[in-house]
Amino acid sequence: MLLTVDIGNTSTVCGVFEKNGFLRALFRFKTQIPASSEELLVLLKNFLELFELKLKDLEGIAISCVVPPLLKYWQEVGKKWLEKEVLVADATTVNIPTQLLYPLEAGADRLVNALAGWEKYRTSLIIVDFGTAITFDCVSKEGVYLGGAIAPGIYIATEALFKRTAKLPKIDLSIPPSKAIGRDTISALKSGLIFGFTGLTDYLIEKLEEEMNTCPKIIATGGLAYLIAPFSRKIEKIEPYLILEGLYFLWKKR
């Protein structure tokens, strides 16, 4: 079995794939620097046991990481404690052609998403990843990663709003607004955030479509995709585990 690890700025998401591509286990925890690789190993062991899996069941580890200080701990877990192969996704290991000016600057998560999208759909794509930041990644009909756009994430904007405005309360965004015109502070905040980010999403997609000069398939992923996708006129489908699937494809292609 393969352990896939998506280390994001806010959360770390892990998936265990069987050889046939079946996602056997899925779990997440807060991204933070552990005291040691041993601490991370115990955390991993405990999660696997919830799914009746053992560390020895793992064939290897495939990692996408946007928090560089954490990478060494995961590499130690794989190489030192498990004695397994560790594959780290980056511009040198993700085998997808690009038109980037500086390919080595591309985030591992964006490259892996592009690879996963192409492997699953084999058509032109715009992949919108709703995480700590919102990334828009474009793939041509030939499978070339073209680049895209990056915008602040919903929670980044929300936290900035609450910290800099003394009277605005924190709100639960899991319950969407019913109308654009909010008749109280909480409903006005929800409208601004949910409908505002929907507008940002759809307008950026339209601009990217114009420059791609095609009609790409629009898919969304990331932990916050469920907040925006229901209101978007552009997003066709949510792929919640796209980056984990991309790591599985990358492992198979290595």
C-alpha positions in Angstrom: 0.0 0.0 0.0 1.1 3.6 -0.7 0.9 6.4 1.9 0.2 9.7 0.2 0.8 12.9 2.2 -0.4 16.4 1.3 1.3 18.8 3.8 -0.5 22.2 3.5 -0.1 25.4 5.4 -3.1 24.7 7.6 -3.8 20.9 7.5 -1.9 17.7 6.6 -4.1 15.2 4.7 -3.0 11.6 4.3 -4.5 8.8 2.1 -3.5 5.1 1.9 -4.0 3.6 -1.6 -4.1 0.0 -2.5 -2.1 -1.1 -5.6 -5.3 -0.9 -7.7 -5.8 2.7 -6.8 -8.6 2.2 -4.2 -8.4 4.8 -1.4 -8.4 2.5 1.6 -7.9 5.2 4.4 -8.1 8.9 4.7 -7.3 11.1 7.7 -6.1 14.7 8.4 -4.5 16.6 11.2 -3.3 20.1 11.9 0.0 21.0 10.2 2.7 21.7 12.9 6.3 21.0 13.5 6.7 17.9 15.5 9.3 17.5 18.3 10.9 14.6 16.4 10.3 12.1 13.6 9.5 9.6 16.4 6.5 11.7 17.4 5.3 11.8 13.8 5.8 8.1 13.5 3.6 7.4 16.6 0.9 9.8 15.2 0.9 8.0 11.9 0.8 4.6 13.6 -2.3 5.6 15.7 -4.2 6.9 12.6 -3.4 3.7 10.6 -4.7 1.6 13.5 -8.1 3.2 13.2 -8.3 1.6 9.7 -6.9 -1.7 10.9 -3.6 -1.0 9.0 0.0 -1.3 10.2 3.1 0.6 9.4 4.6 -2.6 7.8 1.7 -2.6 5.3 3.1 0.5 3.6 5.1 0.1 0.4 6.4 3.7 0.4 5.5 7.3 0.9 4.7 10.0 -1.7 4.7 13.6 -0.4 3.6 17.0 -1.5 4.8 19.7 0.8 4.4 23.5 0.9 6.0 23.8 4.4 9.7 23.0 3.8 10.7 22.6 7.5 8.3 19.6 7.9 9.8 17.7 5.0 12.8 16.3 6.8 10.6 14.7 9.5 8.5 12.8 7.0 11.6 11.7 5.1 13.1 10.4 8.4 9.9 8.5 9.1 10.0 6.8 5.7 13.7 6.2 5.3 15.0 5.8 8.9 12.1 4.2 10.7 10.1 2.4 8.0 13.0 1.8 5.6 10.8 2.5 2.7 11.1 4.6 -0.5 10.1 8.2 -0.1 9.1 10.2 -3.2 8.9 14.0 -2.8 6.9 15.8 -5.5 8.6 18.9 -7.0 9.4 20.3 -10.3 12.1 17.7 -10.9 10.0 14.6 -10.0 6.5 15.6 -11.4 6.8 14.6 -15.0 4.5 17.0 -16.7 5.5 19.5 -19.5 5.1 23.1 -18.6 5.2 26.6 -20.2 6.4 28.3 -17.0 9.1 30.9 -17.1 10.6 29.5 -13.9 9.5 25.9 -13.5 11.5 25.3 -10.3 9.4 27.9 -8.5 6.2 26.0 -9.1 4.5 24.7 -5.9 4.4 20.9 -5.6 0.7 21.0 -4.9 -0.1 22.8 -8.1 2.0 20.5 -10.2 0.5 17.4 -8.6 -3.0 18.7 -9.1 -2.2 19.4 -12.8 -0.9 15.9 -13.2 -3.9 14.3 -11.5 -6.4 16.3 -13.5 -4.7 15.4 -16.8 -4.5 11.7 -15.8 -8.2 11.6 -14.9 -9.7 13.6 -17.7 -7.2 13.9 -20.6 -8.6 17.2 -21.7 -8.0 20.9 -21.1 -8.7 21.9 -17.5 -8.8 24.7 -15.0 -8.3 23.3 -11.5 -9.4 25.5 -8.6 -7.9 24.5 -5.3 -9.6 26.1 -2.3 -7.0 25.9 0.5 -5.2 28.4 2.6 -4.7 30.2 -0.7 -6.9 29.7 -3.8 -4.9 28.5 -6.7 -6.1 28.4 -10.3 -4.1 26.0 -12.5 -4.5 25.6 -16.3 -3.7 22.5 -18.3 -3.9 22.5 -22.1 -5.7 19.8 -24.2 -2.2 18.4 -24.9 -1.5 17.9 -21.2 0.8 20.9 -20.8 0.7 22.8 -17.5 0.4 26.5 -18.5 0.4 28.2 -15.1 -2.5 30.1 -13.5 -3.3 32.5 -10.7 -3.1 32.7 -6.9 -5.5 34.6 -4.7 -5.9 34.8 -0.9 -7.9 32.0 0.7 -11.3 32.4 2.3 -10.0 31.9 5.9 -7.1 34.3 5.3 -9.5 37.0 4.3 -11.8 36.1 7.2 -9.1 36.2 9.8 -7.8 39.5 8.5 -11.3 41.0 8.6 -11.9 39.9 12.2 -8.5 41.0 13.5 -8.7 44.5 12.0 -12.4 45.3 12.7 -13.2 45.4 16.4 -16.9 45.0 16.1 -17.2 42.2 13.6 -17.8 38.7 15.1 -16.4 35.4 14.0 -18.9 33.4 12.0 -19.7 29.9 10.9 -19.3 29.7 7.2 -20.6 26.2 6.9 -24.2 27.5 6.8 -24.3 29.6 3.6 -26.2 32.9 3.2 -29.7 32.7 1.9 -29.7 36.2 0.3 -27.1 38.7 -0.9 -28.7 41.5 1.1 -27.8 40.8 4.7 -30.2 42.3 7.2 -27.9 41.7 10.1 -24.1 41.7 10.6 -23.6 38.0 10.4 -25.7 37.5 7.3 -23.9 40.5 5.7 -20.5 39.0 6.5 -21.6 35.6 5.0 -22.8 37.3 1.9 -19.6 39.2 1.4 -17.4 36.3 1.9 -19.3 33.5 0.2 -20.7 35.4 -2.7 -17.6 37.7 -2.9 -15.3 34.7 -3.3 -17.7 33.1 -5.8 -17.5 36.2 -7.9 -13.7 36.2 -7.7 -13.6 32.5 -8.7 -15.9 32.8 -11.6 -14.4 36.0 -13.0 -10.8 34.6 -12.8 -12.0 31.4 -14.5 -13.5 33.5 -17.3 -10.3 35.4 -17.8 -8.2 32.2 -17.9 -10.7 30.6 -20.4 -10.2 33.6 -22.7 -6.4 33.3 -22.7 -6.6 29.5 -23.1 -8.9 30.1 -26.1 -10.8 26.9 -25.4 -13.6 25.5 -23.2 -11.8 23.7 -20.5 -13.4 21.5 -17.9 -13.6 23.3 -14.6 -13.0 21.2 -11.4 -12.5 22.2 -7.8 -10.6 20.6 -5.0 -9.3 21.6 -1.5 -10.9 21.6 1.9 -13.1 24.7 1.3 -14.3 23.8 -2.2 -17.7 22.9 -0.8 -18.3 26.5 0.3 -18.0 28.0 -3.1 -18.8 25.3 -5.7 -22.6 25.2 -5.1 -22.8 28.9 -6.0 -20.4 29.0 -8.9 -21.6 29.2 -12.5 -18.3 27.7 -13.7 -17.3 24.8 -11.5 -18.5 21.5 -12.9 -17.3 19.0 -10.3 -15.6 18.8 -6.9 -12.7 16.3 -6.7 -12.0 16.3 -3.0 -8.9 13.9 -3.1 -7.3 15.2 -6.3 -3.8 15.9 -4.9 -3.7 12.5 -3.1 -4.7 10.8 -6.4 -2.0 12.8 -8.1 0.6 11.5 -5.7 -0.6 8.0 -6.4 -0.3 8.6 -10.2 3.2 10.0 -9.6 4.3 7.0 -7.6 3.0 4.6 -10.3 4.9 6.6 -13.0 8.2 6.9 -11.1 
